[in-house]
Amino acid sequence: QVQLVESGGGLVQAGGSLRLSCAASGRTFSRNAMGWFRQAPGKECEFVASISRNSGTYYVDSVKGRFTISRDNAKNTVNLQMNSLKPEDTAVYYCAARSPTYDGGSSKGYDYRYWGQGTQVTVSS
């Protein structure tokens, strides 16, 4: 069982930065591929970034060059550094973990077994 708790959300002006963190409980974190998703009001949940067990990363095109996902297995955390934020980045951001059966991340929400409660990111214009 893995429990995930996100933090770091808030209100920021366009062009600013935020760093989201996701703290994971459980002893399998180093074997869990992780992902970040987001959901804006009235929209479907959208893939943002993923990181594999071996720290291979993948991003949705809209955040490439602006967001960076990273993991610290010693601290059981996965982070999302968000730079050059835009109003369209406004959403609730969710951290998710895959079963340790799988090596790589995924852009599909249904591939993730565990989810956090989300943290709100609001970017003002």
Buried (B, 14 or more C-beta within 10 A) or exposed (E): EBEBBBBBBEEBEEEBEBBBBBBBEBEBBEBBBBBBBBBBEEEEBBBBBBBBBEEEBBBBEEBEEBBBBBBEBEEBBBBBBBBEBBEEBBBBBBBBBBBBEBEBBBBEBEBBBBBBEBBEBBBEE
